[in-house]
Amino acid sequence: MEYRPLGQTGINISALGFGCWEIGGGYGSIEETAFVKAINRALDAAQRMGWTIVAVDDRAGRIEASDRSRWFGFTDDIVVRITPSGSGSRVDVRSSARLGRSDFGVNAARIRAYLGALRTAAETQG
C-alpha cells in the first residue's frame, strides 16, 4: 500500500481516498467569498462532529483533523480539502486509521456522516 505524509504532522497515512462532493451548484466561476464560506462551513461541520482540529490552511482550502474510535480509542487521521469547482466547491475527504489493516468500515462511515452533515449545513445555510 502506498503511504503519504499527513500535512505537516509527520504522520504517514494511506494514499487511498474516499468521498467527494461539490458544495454549491452548476458550473461557472466561483467567487472568493463563496470559497471562504465553503471552508468555514466545512470547518464548522468538522468541529460539530467532535473532531480534533490539527491544522487549517484557508488559502490551500485544507483541514487536518483526528478522531478517536469509540471502542479502543484508536486515533484516525482526517484530511478535508476544499477546491473551487465551477460556481461551487469540491470537497475531498480522506479518513485513515493510523494502526492496523482494517477499520471495519469506521472511516467510510465517518466520511458519509461528515458529508451528510455538510450537505445539510449547505442546504440550511445557503
C-alpha positions in Angstrom: 0.0 0.0 0.0 1.2 3.5 -0.8 1.6 6.0 2.1 1.8 9.7 2.1 2.6 12.3 4.7 -0.4 13.9 6.6 0.2 17.6 6.1 2.9 18.8 8.5 2.1 16.3 11.3 5.0 13.8 10.4 2.4 11.0 10.2 2.2 8.8 7.1 -1.3 7.6 6.0 -2.5 5.5 3.1 -2.9 7.2 -0.2 -6.4 5.8 -0.6 -9.0 8.5 -0.5 -12.8 8.3 -0.3 -15.6 10.7 -0.6 -16.0 13.7 -2.9 -18.9 16.1 -3.1 -19.5 19.5 -4.7 -20.9 22.3 -2.5 -22.9 24.7 -4.5 -24.4 24.0 -7.8 -23.9 24.2 -11.5 -20.7 25.2 -13.2 -19.1 28.6 -13.7 -16.8 30.9 -11.8 -16.8 30.8 -8.0 -16.5 34.0 -6.0 -13.8 34.1 -3.3 -16.4 34.8 -0.7 -18.3 31.6 -1.7 -15.0 29.7 -1.3 -14.3 31.2 2.1 -17.9 30.3 3.1 -17.3 26.7 1.9 -14.2 26.4 4.0 -15.9 27.9 7.1 -18.8 25.5 6.6 -16.5 22.5 6.3 -14.6 23.5 9.4 -17.8 24.1 11.4 -19.1 20.6 10.4 -15.8 19.0 11.4 -15.9 20.7 14.8 -19.6 19.7 15.3 -18.5 16.1 14.5 -16.2 16.3 17.6 -13.0 16.0 15.6 -9.8 17.4 17.0 -8.6 20.1 14.5 -4.9 19.7 13.9 -4.3 22.3 11.2 -6.3 24.7 9.0 -4.9 26.3 5.8 -7.5 28.7 4.5 -5.5 29.6 1.4 -5.0 25.9 0.4 -8.5 25.0 1.5 -7.3 22.2 3.7 -8.4 21.0 7.1 -6.4 18.3 9.0 -8.1 16.6 12.0 -8.1 13.5 14.1 -10.8 11.4 15.7 -10.7 8.6 18.1 -12.6 5.3 17.7 -15.2 4.5 20.3 -14.3 1.0 21.2 -10.5 1.0 21.5 -9.7 4.7 21.4 -7.5 4.4 18.2 -6.7 7.7 16.5 -7.8 8.1 12.9 -6.4 10.9 10.7 -8.7 13.0 8.6 -7.9 15.4 5.8 -10.6 17.6 4.2 -9.6 19.5 1.0 -11.9 22.2 -0.5 -11.2 23.4 -4.0 -13.2 25.8 -6.2 -15.3 23.9 -8.8 -17.4 25.8 -11.2 -19.8 28.0 -9.2 -19.4 25.9 -6.1 -16.6 24.0 -4.3 -15.4 20.4 -4.4 -14.9 18.7 -1.1 -12.4 15.7 -0.9 -12.3 13.8 2.3 -9.8 11.2 3.5 -10.1 9.3 6.8 -7.5 6.7 7.6 -6.6 4.6 10.7 -3.1 5.1 12.0 -2.8 1.5 13.1 -3.9 -1.8 11.8 -5.0 -3.2 8.4 -8.8 -2.9 8.8 -11.0 -0.3 10.3 -14.2 -2.4 10.0 -15.8 0.4 7.9 -15.4 3.1 10.5 -13.6 5.6 8.2 -16.1 5.2 5.4 -19.0 5.7 7.8 -17.2 8.8 9.3 -16.9 10.3 5.8 -20.5 9.6 4.9 -21.7 11.2 8.2 -19.4 14.2 7.6 -20.6 14.7 4.0 -24.2 14.3 5.2 -23.7 17.0 7.9 -22.0 19.2 5.4 -24.8 18.8 2.9 -27.4 19.6 5.5 -25.5 22.7 6.5 -25.2 23.8 2.9 -29.0 23.4 2.4 -30.0 25.2 5.5 -27.4 28.0 5.4 -27.5 28.5 1.7 
